[in-house]
């Protein structure tokens, strides 16, 4: 049992370290053939379009999209 646990720990460590070391060499935020200004415009457009949807999703998670059941009177 301890041998399996040690093996799992080693596998997790190898995966974690490979992700950390390979991340800078992976996919970048810009597309091929896209200048930095075009990438910036694309990111601003995405944020402008999807920000209201994100706010709506957060409101649904926090139950802010429906009326609350709190009383207006003070309970002694």
N, CA, C and O atoms as CSV, one atom per row, in Angstrom:
chain,resi,resn,atom,element,x,y,z
A,1,UNK,N,N,0.827,-1.202,0.000
A,1,UNK,CA,C,0.000,0.000,0.000
A,1,UNK,C,C,0.868,1.261,0.000
A,1,UNK,O,O,0.565,2.236,-0.688
A,2,UNK,N,N,1.954,1.228,0.784
A,2,UNK,CA,C,2.836,2.384,0.837
A,2,UNK,C,C,3.566,2.589,-0.489
A,2,UNK,O,O,3.860,3.721,-0.870
A,3,UNK,N,N,3.856,1.496,-1.188
A,3,UNK,CA,C,4.523,1.597,-2.478
A,3,UNK,C,C,3.644,2.274,-3.513
A,3,UNK,O,O,4.120,3.071,-4.322
A,4,UNK,N,N,2.350,1.951,-3.482
A,4,UNK,CA,C,1.403,2.572,-4.424
A,4,UNK,C,C,1.256,4.055,-4.109
A,4,UNK,O,O,1.214,4.889,-5.014
A,5,UNK,N,N,1.178,4.377,-2.826
A,5,UNK,CA,C,1.038,5.774,-2.412
A,5,UNK,C,C,2.275,6.589,-2.811
A,5,UNK,O,O,2.151,7.731,-3.253
A,6,UNK,N,N,3.452,6.008,-2.658
A,6,UNK,CA,C,4.679,6.700,-3.060
A,6,UNK,C,C,4.714,6.892,-4.569
A,6,UNK,O,O,5.152,7.937,-5.051
A,7,UNK,N,N,4.259,5.896,-5.315
A,7,UNK,CA,C,4.222,6.009,-6.778
A,7,UNK,C,C,3.259,7.111,-7.209
A,7,UNK,O,O,3.576,7.892,-8.107
A,8,UNK,N,N,2.095,7.180,-6.583
A,8,UNK,CA,C,1.106,8.205,-6.924
A,8,UNK,C,C,1.671,9.589,-6.621
A,8,UNK,O,O,1.481,10.524,-7.399
A,9,UNK,N,N,2.362,9.719,-5.495
A,9,UNK,CA,C,2.969,11.013,-5.155
A,9,UNK,C,C,4.008,11.430,-6.191
A,9,UNK,O,O,4.072,12.595,-6.583
A,10,UNK,N,N,4.821,10.467,-6.633
A,10,UNK,CA,C,5.830,10.774,-7.637
A,10,UNK,C,C,5.201,11.183,-8.963
A,10,UNK,O,O,5.681,12.104,-9.624
A,11,UNK,N,N,4.132,10.502,-9.349
A,11,UNK,CA,C,3.449,10.841,-10.599
A,11,UNK,C,C,2.854,12.236,-10.520
A,11,UNK,O,O,2.967,13.015,-11.467
A,12,UNK,N,N,2.228,12.555,-9.408
A,12,UNK,CA,C,1.639,13.889,-9.231
A,12,UNK,C,C,2.726,14.950,-9.250
A,12,UNK,O,O,2.543,16.014,-9.841
A,13,UNK,N,N,3.858,14.670,-8.608
A,13,UNK,CA,C,4.962,15.624,-8.597
A,13,UNK,C,C,5.521,15.844,-10.002
A,13,UNK,O,O,5.808,16.978,-10.383
A,14,UNK,N,N,5.675,14.774,-10.768
A,14,UNK,CA,C,6.186,14.892,-12.134
A,14,UNK,C,C,5.221,15.697,-12.999
A,14,UNK,O,O,5.652,16.554,-13.771
A,15,UNK,N,N,3.933,15.432,-12.879
A,15,UNK,CA,C,2.937,16.184,-13.658
A,15,UNK,C,C,2.972,17.663,-13.279
A,15,UNK,O,O,2.965,18.532,-14.151
A,16,UNK,N,N,3.009,17.944,-11.988
A,16,UNK,CA,C,3.024,19.326,-11.511
A,16,UNK,C,C,4.258,20.070,-12.016
A,16,UNK,O,O,4.149,21.189,-12.519
A,17,UNK,N,N,5.433,19.449,-11.883
A,17,UNK,CA,C,6.658,20.102,-12.331
A,17,UNK,C,C,6.696,20.277,-13.846
A,17,UNK,O,O,7.182,21.295,-14.341
A,18,UNK,N,N,6.190,19.298,-14.579
A,18,UNK,CA,C,6.176,19.442,-16.038
A,18,UNK,C,C,5.244,20.563,-16.473
A,18,UNK,O,O,5.545,21.282,-17.426
A,19,UNK,N,N,4.126,20.721,-15.793
A,19,UNK,CA,C,3.216,21.825,-16.121
A,19,UNK,C,C,3.885,23.160,-15.841
A,19,UNK,O,O,3.782,24.089,-16.641
A,20,UNK,N,N,4.569,23.259,-14.709
A,20,UNK,CA,C,5.229,24.521,-14.349
A,20,UNK,C,C,6.337,24.863,-15.348
A,20,UNK,O,O,6.460,26.015,-15.765
A,21,UNK,N,N,7.143,23.870,-15.732
A,21,UNK,CA,C,8.266,24.156,-16.619
A,21,UNK,C,C,7.852,24.293,-18.080
A,21,UNK,O,O,8.517,25.008,-18.829
A,22,UNK,N,N,6.787,23.638,-18.510
A,22,UNK,CA,C,6.381,23.696,-19.910
A,22,UNK,C,C,5.386,24.814,-20.207
A,22,UNK,O,O,5.151,25.132,-21.373
A,23,UNK,N,N,4.804,25.409,-19.184
A,23,UNK,CA,C,3.801,26.451,-19.397
A,23,UNK,C,C,4.341,27.646,-20.180
A,23,UNK,O,O,3.648,28.131,-21.075
A,24,UNK,N,N,5.544,28.142,-19.888
A,24,UNK,CA,C,6.035,29.293,-20.674
A,24,UNK,C,C,6.247,28.971,-22.158
A,24,UNK,O,O,6.250,29.879,-22.989
A,25,UNK,N,N,6.421,27.707,-22.494
A,25,UNK,CA,C,6.667,27.334,-23.881
A,25,UNK,C,C,5.396,26.921,-24.609
A,25,UNK,O,O,5.436,26.615,-25.800
A,26,UNK,N,N,4.278,26.911,-23.909
A,26,UNK,CA,C,3.019,26.455,-24.486
A,26,UNK,C,C,2.344,27.522,-25.319
A,26,UNK,O,O,2.995,28.422,-25.849
A,27,UNK,N,N,1.048,27.412,-25.428
A,27,UNK,CA,C,0.258,28.339,-26.247
A,27,UNK,C,C,0.301,29.732,-25.646
A,27,UNK,O,O,0.210,29.898,-24.430
A,28,UNK,N,N,0.437,30.707,-26.483
A,28,UNK,CA,C,0.446,32.089,-26.015
A,28,UNK,C,C,-0.954,32.677,-26.143
A,28,UNK,O,O,-1.852,32.054,-26.710
A,29,UNK,N,N,-1.126,33.864,-25.619
A,29,UNK,CA,C,-2.422,34.521,-25.652
A,29,UNK,C,C,-2.751,35.078,-27.034
A,29,UNK,O,O,-3.922,35.271,-27.359
A,30,UNK,N,N,-1.742,35.335,-27.838
A,30,UNK,CA,C,-2.009,35.900,-29.159
A,30,UNK,C,C,-2.110,34.785,-30.195
A,30,UNK,O,O,-1.547,33.704,-30.025
A,31,UNK,N,N,-2.823,35.066,-31.247
A,31,UNK,CA,C,-2.986,34.109,-32.339
A,31,UNK,C,C,-1.846,34.282,-33.331
A,31,UNK,O,O,-1.168,35.309,-33.328
A,32,UNK,N,N,-1.631,33.285,-34.176
A,32,UNK,CA,C,-0.604,33.396,-35.195
A,32,UNK,C,C,-0.996,34.486,-36.194
A,32,UNK,O,O,-2.150,34.553,-36.619
A,33,UNK,N,N,-0.061,35.318,-36.558
A,33,UNK,CA,C,-0.322,36.381,-37.524
A,33,UNK,C,C,-1.109,37.529,-36.943
A,33,UNK,O,O,-1.717,38.294,-37.692
A,34,UNK,N,N,-1.120,37.677,-35.628
A,34,UNK,CA,C,-1.876,38.743,-34.980
A,34,UNK,C,C,-0.902,39.656,-34.247
A,34,UNK,O,O,-0.044,39.193,-33.495
A,35,UNK,N,N,-1.045,40.948,-34.475
A,35,UNK,CA,C,-0.174,41.894,-33.782
A,35,UNK,C,C,-0.659,42.073,-32.343
A,35,UNK,O,O,-1.750,41.632,-31.982
A,36,UNK,N,N,0.161,42.722,-31.541
A,36,UNK,CA,C,-0.221,42.935,-30.144
A,36,UNK,C,C,-1.424,43.869,-30.035
A,36,UNK,O,O,-2.246,43.714,-29.132
A,37,UNK,N,N,-1.535,44.838,-30.946
A,37,UNK,CA,C,-2.688,45.749,-30.924
A,37,UNK,C,C,-3.971,44.997,-31.262
A,37,UNK,O,O,-5.013,45.233,-30.651
A,38,UNK,N,N,-3.894,44.087,-32.240
A,38,UNK,CA,C,-5.072,43.292,-32.584
A,38,UNK,C,C,-5.481,42.379,-31.429
A,38,UNK,O,O,-6.667,42.209,-31.146
A,39,UNK,N,N,-4.496,41.804,-30.779
A,39,UNK,CA,C,-4.793,40.956,-29.622
A,39,UNK,C,C,-5.426,41.745,-28.502
A,39,UNK,O,O,-6.365,41.276,-27.858
A,40,UNK,N,N,-4.916,42.948,-28.264
A,40,UNK,CA,C,-5.481,43.810,-27.231
A,40,UNK,C,C,-6.926,44.184,-27.552
A,40,UNK,O,O,-7.786,44.174,-26.671
A,41,UNK,N,N,-7.190,44.514,-28.822
A,41,UNK,CA,C,-8.570,44.839,-29.229
A,41,UNK,C,C,-9.485,43.630,-29.057
A,41,UNK,O,O,-10.634,43.770,-28.637
A,42,UNK,N,N,-8.973,42.446,-29.382
A,42,UNK,CA,C,-9.783,41.234,-29.251
A,42,UNK,C,C,-10.111,40.968,-27.785
A,42,UNK,O,O,-11.245,40.616,-27.462
A,43,UNK,N,N,-9.131,41.131,-26.890
A,43,UNK,CA,C,-9.375,40.916,-25.470
A,43,UNK,C,C,-10.371,41.929,-24.910
A,43,UNK,O,O,-11.246,41.572,-24.122
A,44,UNK,N,N,-10.236,43.205,-25.321
A,44,UNK,CA,C,-11.177,44.224,-24.856
A,44,UNK,C,C,-12.585,43.938,-25.351
A,44,UNK,O,O,-13.552,44.145,-24.618
A,45,UNK,N,N,-12.714,43.465,-26.583
A,45,UNK,CA,C,-14.028,43.144,-27.138
A,45,UNK,C,C,-14.662,41.977,-26.399
A,45,UNK,O,O,-15.855,42.002,-26.097
A,46,UNK,N,N,-13.870,40.960,-26.109
A,46,UNK,CA,C,-14.395,39.808,-25.382
A,46,UNK,C,C,-14.875,40.215,-23.997
A,46,UNK,O,O,-15.950,39.804,-23.561
A,47,UNK,N,N,-14.067,41.036,-23.297
A,47,UNK,CA,C,-14.488,41.500,-21.976
A,47,UNK,C,C,-15.751,42.349,-22.056
A,47,UNK,O,O,-16.642,42.223,-21.215
A,48,UNK,N,N,-15.830,43.217,-23.069
A,48,UNK,CA,C,-17.007,44.076,-23.213
A,48,UNK,C,C,-18.267,43.250,-23.477
A,48,UNK,O,O,-19.340,43.568,-22.965
A,49,UNK,N,N,-18.134,42.185,-24.282
A,49,UNK,CA,C,-19.301,41.382,-24.621
A,49,UNK,C,C,-19.729,40.440,-23.505
A,49,UNK,O,O,-20.925,40.242,-23.291
A,50,UNK,N,N,-18.773,39.858,-22.792
A,50,UNK,CA,C,-19.103,38.805,-21.832
A,50,UNK,C,C,-19.190,39.260,-20.389
A,50,UNK,O,O,-19.628,38.487,-19.538
A,51,UNK,N,N,-18.788,40.493,-20.080
A,51,UNK,CA,C,-18.847,40.951,-18.699
A,51,UNK,C,C,-20.275,40.976,-18.151
A,51,UNK,O,O,-20.474,40.532,-17.021
A,52,UNK,N,N,-21.283,41.468,-18.886
A,52,UNK,CA,C,-22.643,41.414,-18.339
A,52,UNK,C,C,-23.124,39.986,-18.067
A,52,UNK,O,O,-23.859,39.749,-17.108
A,53,UNK,N,N,-22.712,39.043,-18.904
A,53,UNK,CA,C,-23.097,37.649,-18.665
A,53,UNK,C,C,-22.431,37.096,-17.416
A,53,UNK,O,O,-23.037,36.320,-16.678
A,54,UNK,N,N,-21.178,37.495,-17.175
A,54,UNK,CA,C,-20.501,37.047,-15.965
A,54,UNK,C,C,-21.177,37.616,-14.724
A,54,UNK,O,O,-21.328,36.911,-13.726
A,55,UNK,N,N,-21.585,38.882,-14.772
A,55,UNK,CA,C,-22.274,39.498,-13.643
A,55,UNK,C,C,-23.599,38.785,-13.391
A,55,UNK,O,O,-23.974,38.563,-12.240
A,56,UNK,N,N,-24.302,38.429,-14.449
A,56,UNK,CA,C,-25.560,37.702,-14.308
A,56,UNK,C,C,-25.329,36.336,-13.671
A,56,UNK,O,O,-26.096,35.924,-12.801
A,57,UNK,N,N,-24.295,35.639,-14.086
A,57,UNK,CA,C,-23.984,34.334,-13.498
A,57,UNK,C,C,-23.634,34.453,-12.023
A,57,UNK,O,O,-24.065,33.630,-11.215
A,58,UNK,N,N,-22.855,35.474,-11.663
A,58,UNK,CA,C,-22.503,35.682,-10.256
A,58,UNK,C,C,-23.750,36.004,-9.444
A,58,UNK,O,O,-23.899,35.514,-8.325
A,59,UNK,N,N,-24.645,36.818,-9.988
A,59,UNK,CA,C,-25.894,37.131,-9.290
A,59,UNK,C,C,-26.730,35.875,-9.067
A,59,UNK,O,O,-27.347,35.731,-8.011
A,60,UNK,N,N,-26.764,34.975,-10.028
A,60,UNK,CA,C,-27.508,33.737,-9.865
A,60,UNK,C,C,-26.894,32.854,-8.784
A,60,UNK,O,O,-27.618,32.238,-8.001
A,61,UNK,N,N,-25.577,32.790,-8.736
A,61,UNK,CA,C,-24.907,31.963,-7.730
A,61,UNK,C,C,-25.145,32.519,-6.329
A,61,UNK,O,O,-25.350,31.751,-5.389
A,62,UNK,N,N,-25.119,33.839,-6.179
A,62,UNK,CA,C,-25.304,34.465,-4.880
A,62,UNK,C,C,-26.767,34.746,-4.559
A,62,UNK,O,O,-27.064,35.376,-3.544
A,63,UNK,N,N,-27.684,34.289,-5.408
A,63,UNK,CA,C,-29.131,34.476,-5.235
A,63,UNK,C,C,-29.509,35.953,-5.148
A,63,UNK,O,O,-30.423,36.317,-4.409
A,64,UNK,N,N,-28.814,36.798,-5.895
A,64,UNK,CA,C,-29.145,38.218,-5.920
A,64,UNK,C,C,-30.138,38.552,-7.023
A,64,UNK,O,O,-30.560,39.702,-7.150
A,65,UNK,N,N,-30.512,37.562,-7.818
A,65,UNK,CA,C,-31.428,37.802,-8.931
A,65,UNK,C,C,-32.886,37.615,-8.533
A,65,UNK,O,O,-33.778,37.807,-9.359
A,66,UNK,N,N,-33.141,37.248,-7.290
A,66,UNK,CA,C,-34.517,37.066,-6.831
A,66,UNK,C,C,-34.711,37.822,-5.519
A,66,UNK,O,O,-33.741,38.095,-4.811
A,67,UNK,N,N,-35.941,38.158,-5.197
A,67,UNK,CA,C,-36.177,38.906,-3.969
A,67,UNK,C,C,-35.846,38.059,-2.737
A,67,UNK,O,O,-36.010,36.839,-2.731
A,68,UNK,N,N,-35.378,38.745,-1.703
A,68,UNK,CA,C,-35.050,38.006,-0.488
A,68,UNK,C,C,-36.283,37.860,0.392
A,68,UNK,O,O,-37.305,38.506,0.163
A,69,UNK,N,N,-36.173,37.023,1.379
A,69,UNK,CA,C,-37.301,36.772,2.284
A,69,UNK,C,C,-37.070,37.381,3.647
A,69,UNK,O,O,-37.663,36.954,4.638
A,70,UNK,N,N,-36.204,38.383,3.695
A,70,UNK,CA,C,-35.932,39.029,4.964
A,70,UNK,C,C,-37.057,39.992,5.316
A,70,UNK,O,O,-37.640,40.623,4.434
A,71,UNK,N,N,-37.354,40.100,6.569
A,71,UNK,CA,C,-38.420,40.982,7.007
A,71,UNK,C,C,-37.883,42.394,7.157
A,71,UNK,O,O,-36.695,42.593,7.412
A,72,UNK,N,N,-38.756,43.364,6.997
A,72,UNK,CA,C,-38.358,44.759,7.166
A,72,UNK,C,C,-38.464,45.179,8.626
A,72,UNK,O,O,-37.934,46.218,9.021
A,73,UNK,N,N,-39.147,44.373,9.418
A,73,UNK,CA,C,-39.329,44.695,10.833
A,73,UNK,C,C,-38.214,44.086,11.657
A,73,UNK,O,O,-37.633,43.065,11.289
A,74,UNK,N,N,-37.925,44.731,12.779
A,74,UNK,CA,C,-36.893,44.250,13.668
A,74,UNK,C,C,-37.483,43.205,14.595
A,74,UNK,O,O,-38.544,43.413,15.185
A,75,UNK,N,N,-36.808,42.105,14.720
A,75,UNK,CA,C,-37.280,41.041,15.601
A,75,UNK,C,C,-36.559,41.178,16.938
A,75,UNK,O,O,-35.329,41.223,16.978
A,76,UNK,N,N,-37.327,41.245,18.050
A,76,UNK,CA,C,-36.687,41.446,19.367
A,76,UNK,C,C,-35.884,40.259,19.825
A,76,UNK,O,O,-35.297,40.291,20.906
